[in-house]
Amino acid sequence: MPETVVHFQIRMPPPLHEYLASRAREEKTSLNALIVAILRDAEGSREAAGTTASPGAITAG
């Protein structure tokens, strides 16, 4: 069964876009594939660290 694809728009500063686009060209991949890989790596790192809160979440304290 094919994987469901969700379309999502993101706004980012032009310098960040330029950096990511340049990195994607260097790695001979699409910008989308690069961003998905970065997000998957971040997800794996958070799981390995046992972190469950989302980035930027407000915690009681």
Stockholm file with secondary structure:
# STOCKHOLM 1.0

chainA/1-61         MPETVVHFQIRMPPPLHEYLASRAREEKTSLNALIVAILRDAEGSREAAGTTASPGAITAG
#=GR chainA/1-61 SS CCCCCCCCCCCCCHHHHHHHHHHHHHTTSCHHHHHHHHHHHHHHHHHHHTCCSCTTCCCCC
#=GC SS_cons        CCCCCCCCCCCCCHHHHHHHHHHHHHTTSCHHHHHHHHHHHHHHHHHHHTCCSCTTCCCCC
//
